[in-house]
């Protein structure tokens, strides 16, 4: 069923969508700032050619922040005094 769906998708518009994403990716590579966006466009383009049977996974799910790193950040912010918080421009309460 996945093969039939991918074939129909490719014929009925997937090829145009994939080539469009790749074209936008090439345009993004013209500037240094656009290189990460260009990489993303190529990934999305490859995904749009044959989408059935694939899963889009966020980078956060692949490499989550470890719990001990989160705890260190929380402890750091709790040690800040109100003066330091005001200096950093934070407007929320850390109590």
LINTAHU-V470717 format. One record per backbone hydrogen bond with DSSP energy under -1.0 kcal/mol. NH is the residue of the N-H (numbers start at 1). CO is the residue of the C=O. E is the energy in kcal/mol with one decimal. If there is no record, write none. Layout:
nh=NH co=CO e=E
nh=NH co=CO e=E
This chain:
nh=5 co=1 e=-2.5
nh=6 co=2 e=-2.5
nh=7 co=3 e=-2.3
nh=8 co=4 e=-2.6
nh=9 co=5 e=-2.5
nh=10 co=6 e=-2.6
nh=11 co=7 e=-2.3
nh=12 co=8 e=-2.6
nh=14 co=9 e=-3.1
nh=15 co=10 e=-1.6
nh=17 co=13 e=-2.3
nh=18 co=14 e=-2.7
nh=19 co=15 e=-2.3
nh=20 co=16 e=-2.1
nh=21 co=17 e=-2.3
nh=22 co=18 e=-2.2
nh=23 co=19 e=-2.3
nh=24 co=20 e=-2.3
nh=25 co=21 e=-2.2
nh=26 co=22 e=-2.1
nh=27 co=23 e=-1.9
nh=28 co=24 e=-2.3
nh=29 co=25 e=-1.4
nh=30 co=27 e=-1.5
nh=31 co=28 e=-1.3
nh=35 co=32 e=-1.1
nh=38 co=34 e=-2.6
nh=39 co=35 e=-2.3
nh=40 co=36 e=-1.9
nh=41 co=37 e=-2.2
nh=42 co=38 e=-1.9
nh=43 co=39 e=-1.9
nh=44 co=40 e=-2.6
nh=45 co=41 e=-2.5
nh=46 co=42 e=-2.3
nh=47 co=43 e=-2.2
nh=48 co=44 e=-2.1
nh=54 co=51 e=-1.7
nh=62 co=58 e=-1.1
nh=63 co=59 e=-2.4
nh=70 co=66 e=-1.7
nh=71 co=67 e=-2.4
nh=72 co=68 e=-1.9
nh=73 co=69 e=-1.9
nh=74 co=70 e=-2.3
nh=75 co=71 e=-2.7
nh=76 co=72 e=-2.3
nh=77 co=73 e=-2.4
nh=78 co=74 e=-1.8
nh=79 co=75 e=-1.1
nh=85 co=81 e=-2.1
nh=86 co=82 e=-2.3
nh=87 co=83 e=-2.1
nh=88 co=84 e=-2.0
nh=90 co=85 e=-2.0
